Amino acid sequence: MTAGSSCLACQPATLQTLVQSQPALAALWQALPRRSFDAGAVLLRQADASDRCWLLESGLVRFYYLSEAGVERNRSFHLAGSWVAGAMPPLSLPSPCTIEAVEATRVVELPYAALHDWQRQFPQTQTLLDDALGYLFTQQSRREAQLLTLSPEERYQRFLQMDGELAARLPMHQVASYLGISHVSLSRMRARLGMTPTRRG
């Protein structure tokens, strides 16, 4: 999910309008914890219970799977303005992947218990939650389709087209993992496409 997403809950103006529409909700929002994570810090580990979600105010995080052999495979990246969680709220389930800060990241932390209470007290929040969940499903379906139908080179070109800001901020080995190819394969692909080598690994 990128900063230019069509997710209503991920648009600061829409979220701010909702929060300010109810003084009680605005007070609850202001009382939520704000947390900072250094690059490399883990927000949630794979298999741990997902009982809260985070709104990224700044920074960049990645979701990755860790195999039994210790191999990491990137599932997704998320920029400022995104909501992230290990499992679909408000159900507290084991997270299928790890959430890690790629850059220094600042978040607003919303426990699922608080979200559940908000849904009862402020029914208008359900519309934004439903929209966010629908957006996530659409994004996941798009990613699955790309992995199954596009060649590695087509996936990379689509990634550059759709997520150019991410491409400029990520090391090449992280991009390669996201595309489902090796770092060497990505380097060769970039050479074929006439792209100059980057200094980031």
C-alpha beads as a LAMMPS data file, in Angstrom:
LAMMPS data file: protein, C-alpha beads

201 atoms
200 bonds

1 atom types
1 bond types

-500.0 500.0 xlo xhi
-500.0 500.0 ylo yhi
-500.0 500.0 zlo zhi

Masses

1 110.0

Atoms # bond

1 1 1 0.000 0.000 0.000
2 1 1 1.581 3.266 -1.079
3 1 1 1.054 6.870 -0.170
4 1 1 -1.084 7.471 -3.259
5 1 1 -3.558 4.732 -2.444
6 1 1 -7.323 4.914 -2.981
7 1 1 -7.972 3.571 0.515
8 1 1 -10.175 6.150 2.286
9 1 1 -8.846 5.270 5.735
10 1 1 -5.312 5.872 4.422
11 1 1 -6.048 9.421 3.265
12 1 1 -5.100 11.882 6.037
13 1 1 -7.813 14.393 5.136
14 1 1 -10.597 11.802 5.238
15 1 1 -9.349 10.285 8.472
16 1 1 -8.963 13.706 10.072
17 1 1 -12.487 14.703 9.051
18 1 1 -13.906 11.557 10.653
19 1 1 -11.936 12.016 13.869
20 1 1 -12.878 15.677 14.205
21 1 1 -16.570 14.970 13.535
22 1 1 -16.914 13.564 17.053
23 1 1 -15.184 15.330 19.975
24 1 1 -15.188 12.083 21.973
25 1 1 -13.529 10.218 19.099
26 1 1 -11.004 13.029 18.640
27 1 1 -10.036 12.751 22.310
28 1 1 -9.605 8.981 22.022
29 1 1 -7.490 9.396 18.890
30 1 1 -5.201 11.916 20.565
31 1 1 -4.772 9.551 23.520
32 1 1 -3.475 6.688 21.350
33 1 1 0.223 5.847 21.790
34 1 1 2.691 7.266 19.281
35 1 1 5.699 4.988 18.862
36 1 1 9.008 5.260 17.039
37 1 1 10.972 2.353 15.531
38 1 1 14.560 2.425 14.308
39 1 1 15.416 0.882 10.940
40 1 1 15.531 -2.894 11.414
41 1 1 13.223 -2.890 14.444
42 1 1 10.394 -5.438 14.444
43 1 1 6.827 -4.268 15.036
44 1 1 5.400 -7.793 15.055
45 1 1 6.970 -11.219 14.601
46 1 1 5.619 -14.045 12.486
47 1 1 3.277 -16.328 14.500
48 1 1 2.814 -13.771 17.300
49 1 1 -0.763 -12.732 18.063
50 1 1 -1.850 -9.682 16.077
51 1 1 -3.828 -7.591 18.555
52 1 1 -3.162 -4.058 17.280
53 1 1 -2.691 -2.102 14.079
54 1 1 -0.537 0.898 13.234
55 1 1 -0.961 4.014 11.122
56 1 1 2.397 4.984 9.629
57 1 1 2.994 8.705 10.155
58 1 1 6.460 8.505 8.611
59 1 1 8.930 5.887 7.420
60 1 1 8.641 2.571 5.610
61 1 1 7.915 -0.993 6.736
62 1 1 8.021 -4.376 5.061
63 1 1 6.071 -7.602 5.580
64 1 1 8.065 -10.782 5.081
65 1 1 7.674 -14.525 5.469
66 1 1 10.432 -16.526 7.140
67 1 1 10.847 -20.144 6.031
68 1 1 11.997 -22.966 8.304
69 1 1 15.368 -22.698 6.553
70 1 1 15.623 -19.050 7.598
71 1 1 14.966 -17.600 4.131
72 1 1 13.068 -14.289 4.013
73 1 1 10.514 -13.564 1.296
74 1 1 9.032 -10.085 1.077
75 1 1 5.254 -9.905 0.826
76 1 1 4.672 -6.150 0.752
77 1 1 5.996 -2.687 1.600
78 1 1 4.068 0.193 3.167
79 1 1 4.752 3.918 3.219
80 1 1 3.556 6.768 5.428
81 1 1 -0.248 7.025 5.361
82 1 1 -0.738 3.249 5.393
83 1 1 -2.479 1.161 8.021
84 1 1 -0.629 -2.073 8.784
85 1 1 -1.424 -5.119 10.922
86 1 1 -0.445 -8.769 11.151
87 1 1 -4.023 -10.006 10.724
88 1 1 -7.312 -8.515 9.611
89 1 1 -8.753 -6.413 12.457
90 1 1 -10.513 -6.676 14.765
91 1 1 -9.807 -10.442 15.115
92 1 1 -6.670 -11.234 17.111
93 1 1 -4.985 -14.027 15.142
94 1 1 -1.390 -15.241 14.710
95 1 1 0.453 -13.114 12.183
96 1 1 1.505 -15.059 9.061
97 1 1 4.510 -12.782 8.585
98 1 1 6.899 -10.392 10.316
99 1 1 6.503 -6.602 10.138
100 1 1 9.838 -4.754 10.168
101 1 1 10.803 -1.099 9.845
102 1 1 12.995 -0.575 6.770
103 1 1 13.604 3.040 7.738
104 1 1 13.153 4.964 10.982
105 1 1 9.376 4.873 11.352
106 1 1 6.816 6.677 13.520
107 1 1 3.346 5.201 14.040
108 1 1 0.037 5.699 15.797
109 1 1 -0.826 2.446 17.601
110 1 1 -4.464 1.311 17.748
111 1 1 -5.206 -1.837 19.807
112 1 1 -7.921 -4.073 18.377
113 1 1 -9.800 -3.840 21.691
114 1 1 -10.016 -0.065 21.273
115 1 1 -11.036 -0.451 17.629
116 1 1 -13.841 -2.823 18.662
117 1 1 -15.107 -0.281 21.181
118 1 1 -14.961 2.474 18.564
119 1 1 -17.028 0.414 16.156
120 1 1 -19.782 0.174 18.798
121 1 1 -19.587 3.784 19.927
122 1 1 -19.040 5.407 16.539
123 1 1 -20.777 3.386 13.777
124 1 1 -19.369 5.687 11.086
125 1 1 -15.928 4.165 11.643
126 1 1 -17.199 0.875 10.177
127 1 1 -17.425 2.381 6.703
128 1 1 -13.734 3.289 6.708
129 1 1 -12.760 -0.101 8.137
130 1 1 -14.751 -1.917 5.460
131 1 1 -13.156 0.250 2.779
132 1 1 -9.651 -0.425 4.108
133 1 1 -10.243 -4.190 4.242
134 1 1 -11.638 -4.147 0.719
135 1 1 -8.613 -2.215 -0.499
136 1 1 -6.233 -4.701 1.125
137 1 1 -8.059 -7.609 -0.516
138 1 1 -7.806 -5.892 -3.908
139 1 1 -4.086 -5.240 -3.445
140 1 1 -3.405 -8.840 -2.400
141 1 1 -5.363 -10.158 -5.374
142 1 1 -3.399 -7.903 -7.714
143 1 1 -0.085 -9.089 -6.283
144 1 1 -1.087 -12.744 -6.580
145 1 1 -2.146 -12.233 -10.189
146 1 1 1.172 -10.573 -11.045
147 1 1 3.189 -13.402 -9.491
148 1 1 1.185 -16.009 -11.428
149 1 1 0.820 -14.315 -14.807
150 1 1 3.751 -11.940 -15.377
151 1 1 7.370 -12.731 -16.171
152 1 1 10.031 -11.479 -13.717
153 1 1 10.902 -8.631 -16.068
154 1 1 7.244 -7.658 -16.436
155 1 1 6.833 -7.767 -12.649
156 1 1 9.807 -5.468 -12.212
157 1 1 8.577 -2.998 -14.816
158 1 1 5.124 -3.009 -13.209
159 1 1 6.723 -2.420 -9.811
160 1 1 8.643 0.587 -11.174
161 1 1 5.479 1.916 -12.788
162 1 1 3.186 1.476 -9.792
163 1 1 5.631 1.946 -6.909
164 1 1 8.376 4.218 -8.170
165 1 1 8.856 5.875 -4.779
166 1 1 9.480 2.500 -3.165
167 1 1 11.962 1.526 -5.856
168 1 1 14.055 4.591 -5.030
169 1 1 14.081 3.853 -1.291
170 1 1 14.707 0.104 -1.183
171 1 1 17.950 -1.876 -1.488
172 1 1 17.960 -4.046 -4.606
173 1 1 18.028 -7.299 -2.623
174 1 1 14.736 -6.302 -0.958
175 1 1 13.167 -5.557 -4.354
176 1 1 14.428 -8.894 -5.711
177 1 1 12.859 -10.757 -2.783
178 1 1 9.548 -8.978 -3.408
179 1 1 9.660 -9.934 -7.094
180 1 1 10.420 -13.570 -6.255
181 1 1 13.821 -13.618 -7.958
182 1 1 17.466 -13.590 -6.856
183 1 1 19.531 -10.440 -6.423
184 1 1 21.811 -11.623 -9.257
185 1 1 18.833 -12.110 -11.590
186 1 1 17.597 -8.609 -10.840
187 1 1 21.040 -7.128 -11.509
188 1 1 21.198 -8.896 -14.884
189 1 1 17.674 -7.778 -15.689
190 1 1 18.538 -4.171 -14.899
191 1 1 21.610 -4.432 -17.136
192 1 1 19.454 -5.699 -20.021
193 1 1 17.097 -2.782 -19.481
194 1 1 20.013 -0.335 -19.592
195 1 1 19.711 0.693 -15.935
196 1 1 22.820 1.877 -14.130
197 1 1 23.914 0.007 -10.997
198 1 1 22.887 1.481 -7.662
199 1 1 25.120 1.766 -4.620
200 1 1 22.523 0.174 -2.358
201 1 1 22.623 -3.616 -2.011

Bonds

1 1 1 2
2 1 2 3
3 1 3 4
4 1 4 5
5 1 5 6
6 1 6 7
7 1 7 8
8 1 8 9
9 1 9 10
10 1 10 11
11 1 11 12
12 1 12 13
13 1 13 14
14 1 14 15
15 1 15 16
16 1 16 17
17 1 17 18
18 1 18 19
19 1 19 20
20 1 20 21
21 1 21 22
22 1 22 23
23 1 23 24
24 1 24 25
25 1 25 26
26 1 26 27
27 1 27 28
28 1 28 29
29 1 29 30
30 1 30 31
31 1 31 32
32 1 32 33
33 1 33 34
34 1 34 35
35 1 35 36
36 1 36 37
37 1 37 38
38 1 38 39
39 1 39 40
40 1 40 41
41 1 41 42
42 1 42 43
43 1 43 44
44 1 44 45
45 1 45 46
46 1 46 47
47 1 47 48
48 1 48 49
49 1 49 50
50 1 50 51
51 1 51 52
52 1 52 53
53 1 53 54
54 1 54 55
55 1 55 56
56 1 56 57
57 1 57 58
58 1 58 59
59 1 59 60
60 1 60 61
61 1 61 62
62 1 62 63
63 1 63 64
64 1 64 65
65 1 65 66
66 1 66 67
67 1 67 68
68 1 68 69
69 1 69 70
70 1 70 71
71 1 71 72
72 1 72 73
73 1 73 74
74 1 74 75
75 1 75 76
76 1 76 77
77 1 77 78
78 1 78 79
79 1 79 80
80 1 80 81
81 1 81 82
82 1 82 83
83 1 83 84
84 1 84 85
85 1 85 86
86 1 86 87
87 1 87 88
88 1 88 89
89 1 89 90
90 1 90 91
91 1 91 92
92 1 92 93
93 1 93 94
94 1 94 95
95 1 95 96
96 1 96 97
97 1 97 98
98 1 98 99
99 1 99 100
100 1 100 101
101 1 101 102
102 1 102 103
103 1 103 104
104 1 104 105
105 1 105 106
106 1 106 107
107 1 107 108
108 1 108 109
109 1 109 110
110 1 110 111
111 1 111 112
112 1 112 113
113 1 113 114
114 1 114 115
115 1 115 116
116 1 116 117
117 1 117 118
118 1 118 119
119 1 119 120
120 1 120 121
121 1 121 122
122 1 122 123
123 1 123 124
124 1 124 125
125 1 125 126
126 1 126 127
127 1 127 128
128 1 128 129
129 1 129 130
130 1 130 131
131 1 131 132
132 1 132 133
133 1 133 134
134 1 134 135
135 1 135 136
136 1 136 137
137 1 137 138
138 1 138 139
139 1 139 140
140 1 140 141
141 1 141 142
142 1 142 143
143 1 143 144
144 1 144 145
145 1 145 146
146 1 146 147
147 1 147 148
148 1 148 149
149 1 149 150
150 1 150 151
151 1 151 152
152 1 152 153
153 1 153 154
154 1 154 155
155 1 155 156
156 1 156 157
157 1 157 158
158 1 158 159
159 1 159 160
160 1 160 161
161 1 161 162
162 1 162 163
163 1 163 164
164 1 164 165
165 1 165 166
166 1 166 167
167 1 167 168
168 1 168 169
169 1 169 170
170 1 170 171
171 1 171 172
172 1 172 173
173 1 173 174
174 1 174 175
175 1 175 176
176 1 176 177
177 1 177 178
178 1 178 179
179 1 179 180
180 1 180 181
181 1 181 182
182 1 182 183
183 1 183 184
184 1 184 185
185 1 185 186
186 1 186 187
187 1 187 188
188 1 188 189
189 1 189 190
190 1 190 191
191 1 191 192
192 1 192 193
193 1 193 194
194 1 194 195
195 1 195 196
196 1 196 197
197 1 197 198
198 1 198 199
199 1 199 200
200 1 200 201
